[in-house]
Amino acid sequence: MQLDKQTITAMRDAGISFISYVRAPGGSATISLEPDDVPAFIKDRDSFAARHFGVSRQQYLDWVATDGAPRCGATTKKGTRCQNSVSGGIQRTIEEWVKLDGGYCAVHGGE
């Protein structure tokens, strides 16, 4: 379905709001869209959400996949990334998650 900018703007001017949901830890987050945002949102919701939150697409997807639990950044004896979470809980905001992801779990020297 193609909606041109003029139609979308006319819809907004008539009082129609563009509100949608994107995936987030614990379920979803509500976001408001401007008329210019609608085509990009329809094309790639995850990329739009990442830009909305100010992170890369991969960071956004990892945040959702881990339910907002920052992951330990230590490398195991097998050479893989530790599967433990950084202490402090899950469903953290994207800002907290970005800051703490890659820190250390209790096993590897974290809290």
C-alpha positions as a printed NumPy array, in Angstrom:
array([[  0.   ,   0.   ,   0.   ],
       [  1.44 ,   3.346,  -1.023],
       [  0.575,   6.465,   0.918],
       [  1.994,   9.698,  -0.358],
       [  3.243,  12.418,   1.959],
       [  0.336,  14.704,   1.081],
       [ -2.213,  12.065,   2.116],
       [ -0.388,  11.299,   5.355],
       [ -0.109,  15.007,   6.188],
       [ -3.813,  15.521,   5.42 ],
       [ -4.642,  12.652,   7.76 ],
       [ -2.604,  14.258,  10.554],
       [ -4.174,  17.658,   9.886],
       [ -7.598,  16.012,  10.212],
       [ -6.674,  14.879,  13.727],
       [ -5.421,  11.386,  13.016],
       [ -2.44 ,  10.466,  15.195],
       [  0.2  ,   7.975,  14.192],
       [  0.966,   5.851,  17.237],
       [  2.483,   2.405,  17.094],
       [  4.23 ,  -0.164,  19.194],
       [  7.717,  -1.58 ,  18.852],
       [  9.208,  -4.559,  20.601],
       [ 10.85 ,  -3.837,  23.935],
       [ 11.829,  -5.834,  27.023],
       [  8.701,  -6.887,  28.852],
       [  6.497,  -6.467,  25.796],
       [  6.403,  -3.269,  23.792],
       [  7.015,   0.458,  23.806],
       [  4.628,   3.054,  22.411],
       [  6.043,   5.529,  19.94 ],
       [  4.526,   8.479,  18.114],
       [  5.21 ,   8.933,  14.437],
       [  5.332,  12.13 ,  12.434],
       [  3.939,  12.002,   8.892],
       [  7.47 ,  11.824,   7.45 ],
       [  8.191,   8.792,   9.679],
       [  5.398,   6.582,   8.376],
       [  7.085,   5.211,   5.205],
       [ 10.339,   4.37 ,   7.044],
       [  8.395,   2.714,   9.857],
       [  6.403,   0.587,   7.42 ],
       [  9.543,  -0.367,   5.479],
       [ 11.616,  -1.521,   8.478],
       [ 10.076,  -1.295,  11.935],
       [ 13.219,  -2.571,  13.722],
       [ 15.518,  -0.037,  12.051],
       [ 13.035,   2.715,  12.837],
       [ 12.864,   1.617,  16.482],
       [ 16.661,   1.562,  16.708],
       [ 16.87 ,   5.127,  15.378],
       [ 14.094,   6.167,  17.772],
       [ 16.087,   4.791,  20.729],
       [ 19.385,   6.207,  19.406],
       [ 21.185,   2.882,  18.966],
       [ 22.263,   0.626,  16.112],
       [ 19.803,  -1.883,  14.696],
       [ 21.87 ,  -4.744,  16.151],
       [ 21.96 ,  -3.15 ,  19.606],
       [ 18.189,  -2.757,  19.505],
       [ 17.677,  -6.375,  18.448],
       [ 20.075,  -7.616,  21.154],
       [ 18.338,  -5.495,  23.804],
       [ 14.996,  -7.04 ,  22.876],
       [ 16.423, -10.589,  22.586],
       [ 18.015, -10.413,  26.05 ],
       [ 14.879,  -8.9  ,  27.596],
       [ 16.972,  -5.909,  28.608],
       [ 19.513,  -7.956,  30.594],
       [ 23.09 ,  -6.805,  29.874],
       [ 25.353,  -9.717,  28.989],
       [ 28.746, -10.516,  30.392],
       [ 31.552,  -9.583,  28.022],
       [ 34.067, -12.137,  29.295],
       [ 35.409, -14.849,  27.031],
       [ 35.108, -18.392,  28.334],
       [ 37.862, -21.024,  28.257],
       [ 36.185, -22.383,  25.117],
       [ 36.632, -19.   ,  23.444],
       [ 32.967, -18.033,  23.394],
       [ 31.211, -15.135,  25.066],
       [ 29.997, -15.832,  28.6  ],
       [ 26.245, -16.469,  28.662],
       [ 25.682, -14.915,  32.111],
       [ 23.945, -11.608,  32.685],
       [ 25.519,  -8.631,  34.393],
       [ 24.093,  -8.334,  37.932],
       [ 21.182,  -6.023,  38.534],
       [ 18.191,  -7.473,  36.751],
       [ 16.417,  -7.513,  33.458],
       [ 14.167,  -5.161,  31.489],
       [ 16.576,  -2.262,  31.761],
       [ 16.157,   0.822,  29.656],
       [ 18.068,   0.851,  26.389],
       [ 20.423,   3.487,  27.833],
       [ 21.266,   1.328,  30.857],
       [ 21.586,  -1.779,  28.699],
       [ 24.018,  -0.134,  26.261],
       [ 26.122,   1.181,  29.158],
       [ 26.307,  -2.189,  30.963],
       [ 26.271,  -4.76 ,  28.139],
       [ 29.74 ,  -6.235,  27.852],
       [ 30.542,  -5.647,  31.525],
       [ 31.198,  -8.594,  33.794],
       [ 28.984, -11.048,  35.63 ],
       [ 29.709, -12.09 ,  39.212],
       [ 31.743, -15.084,  37.993],
       [ 34.082, -12.854,  35.975],
       [ 34.63 , -10.067,  38.491],
       [ 31.419,  -8.06 ,  38.348],
       [ 29.085,  -7.355,  41.233]])
